[in-house]
Amino acid sequence: MASILCLETSTEVCSVALSIDGIIREEQEDKSGKNHALLLTRFVEEVMKTAGKSFGNLDAIAVSGGPGSYTGLRIGVSTAKGLCYASSLPLIAIPSLEAMAYHVIRHFKGLGHPVDQMLYCPMIDARRMEVYTAIYEENMHNIRNIQADIIDHLSFTDLLQHQKILFFGNGADKCKASIQHPNALFLDNITTSAAHMAEPAEVAFQASAFVDVAYYEPYYLKDFVATVPTKNIFPSTALFNRSAE
């Protein structure tokens, strides 16, 4: 029986959960998409305090390994590494899409459809009409690797011709209008969550599937692109131009 602290920060959701033997005992979560850096450590403290546990009682730390928000992943992984170093704990990395798929397959199996005819497609919003996605069978076998897809009316038609696909995650809503095939099903209100990591983290722990605390990096999938604020761009230049008139 393993006690694992799970951290999820790959999307707008910031959450922490304590699992024992794959079952959630305590959790804290915020879906506002703000202040991951401030909330994460506070949630860790609150979860541990409420559970009456010390870090000496833990067996491992699990963290969402991406893909997802570059900043969110950096915050989660750096916090997880710090906790591992401070308490000499092993680190488990759970792919963000895999954790969502694991949750949906276990708790929404088939949605009344034959499970052998159903594929599961978690989606994380990657802005505009792009999503991070993968496709899993009912036994969690991955039949399409994690990738970034730009969604249009032809997306997934090769698979939809033969099987039903259940789409879910914060990237799925914007795809409903584009993916109109009768075999395309959508499950609403599924988000990334530390609670969804509990069972796969337990499986990983029992298999000793740990990552190197010193060298592990999350799976960003795409390079970080800095954005420029649309307000007050180059204010000093504008001031200089006005003074020169």
SULHUGI-V192112 format. One record per residue. RES is the residue in one small letter. SS is DSSP state (H for helix, E for strand, C for the rest). PSI is psi as a letter, one per 20 degrees, with the letter a starting at -180 (* if undefined). BURIAL is I if it has 9 or more other ideal C-beta (glycine too) atoms within 8 Angstrom, else O. Layout:
BEGIN
RES:SS:PSI:BURIAL
RES:SS:PSI:BURIAL
END
This chain:
BEGIN
m:C:p:O
a:C:q:I
s:E:o:I
i:E:p:I
l:E:p:I
c:E:p:I
l:E:p:I
e:E:o:I
t:C:j:I
s:C:i:I
t:C:b:I
e:C:i:O
v:C:p:I
c:E:o:I
s:E:q:I
v:E:p:I
a:E:q:I
l:E:p:I
s:E:q:I
i:E:o:I
d:C:k:O
g:C:j:I
i:E:p:O
i:E:p:I
r:E:g:O
e:E:q:I
e:E:q:I
q:E:p:I
e:E:q:I
d:E:p:I
k:C:j:O
s:C:i:O
g:C:j:O
k:C:q:O
n:C:k:O
h:H:g:I
a:H:h:O
l:H:h:O
l:H:h:I
l:H:g:I
t:H:h:O
r:H:g:O
f:H:h:I
v:H:g:I
e:H:g:O
e:H:g:I
v:H:g:I
m:H:g:I
k:H:g:O
t:H:h:O
a:H:i:I
g:C:k:O
k:C:q:I
s:C:r:O
f:H:h:I
g:H:i:O
n:H:i:O
l:C:q:I
d:C:h:O
a:E:r:I
i:E:p:I
a:E:q:I
v:E:q:I
s:E:p:I
g:C:j:I
g:C:r:I
p:C:r:I
g:C:b:I
s:C:p:I
y:H:g:O
t:H:g:O
g:H:g:I
l:H:h:I
r:H:g:I
i:H:g:I
g:H:g:I
v:H:g:I
s:H:h:O
t:H:g:I
a:H:g:I
k:H:g:I
g:H:g:O
l:H:h:I
c:H:g:I
y:H:g:O
a:H:h:O
s:H:j:I
s:C:l:O
l:C:q:I
p:E:q:I
l:E:p:I
i:E:p:I
a:E:p:I
i:E:p:I
p:C:p:I
s:H:g:I
l:H:h:I
e:H:g:I
a:H:g:I
m:H:g:I
a:H:g:I
y:H:g:I
h:H:g:I
v:H:g:I
i:H:h:I
r:H:h:O
h:H:i:O
f:C:k:O
k:H:o:O
g:H:h:I
l:H:k:I
g:H:i:O
h:C:q:I
p:C:p:O
v:H:h:O
d:H:i:O
q:H:j:O
m:E:p:I
l:E:q:I
y:E:p:I
c:E:n:I
p:E:q:I
m:E:p:I
i:E:p:I
d:E:p:I
a:C:k:I
r:C:q:O
r:C:c:O
m:C:k:I
e:E:q:I
v:E:q:I
y:E:p:I
t:E:r:I
a:E:r:I
i:E:p:I
y:E:q:I
e:C:r:O
e:C:h:I
n:C:j:O
m:C:j:I
h:C:p:O
n:E:o:I
i:E:i:O
r:E:p:O
n:E:r:O
i:E:p:I
q:E:r:I
a:E:p:I
d:E:p:O
i:E:o:O
i:C:p:I
d:C:a:O
h:C:i:O
l:C:i:O
s:C:p:I
f:C:j:I
t:H:h:O
d:H:h:O
l:H:h:I
l:H:h:I
q:C:h:O
h:C:h:O
q:C:q:I
k:E:q:I
i:E:p:I
l:E:o:I
f:E:p:I
f:E:r:I
g:C:r:I
n:C:i:I
g:C:i:I
a:C:h:I
d:H:g:O
k:H:i:I
c:H:i:I
k:C:g:O
a:C:h:O
s:C:h:I
i:C:n:I
q:C:j:O
h:C:q:O
p:C:h:O
n:C:j:I
a:E:p:I
l:E:q:I
f:E:p:I
l:E:o:I
d:C:r:O
n:C:k:O
i:C:p:I
t:C:r:I
t:C:q:I
s:C:q:I
a:H:h:I
a:H:h:I
h:H:i:I
m:H:i:I
a:H:g:I
e:H:g:I
p:H:h:I
a:H:h:I
e:H:g:I
v:H:g:I
a:H:g:I
f:H:g:I
q:H:h:O
a:C:j:O
s:C:k:O
a:C:m:O
f:C:q:I
v:E:r:O
d:C:o:O
v:C:h:I
a:C:h:O
y:C:i:O
y:C:p:I
e:C:q:O
p:C:r:I
y:C:n:I
y:C:h:I
l:C:g:I
k:C:q:O
d:C:q:O
f:C:p:O
v:C:o:O
a:C:q:O
t:C:q:O
v:C:p:O
p:C:q:O
t:C:i:O
k:C:q:O
n:C:l:O
i:C:p:O
f:C:l:O
p:H:h:O
s:H:h:O
t:H:g:O
a:H:g:O
l:H:h:O
f:H:g:O
n:H:h:O
r:H:h:O
s:H:h:O
a:H:i:O
e:C:*:O
END
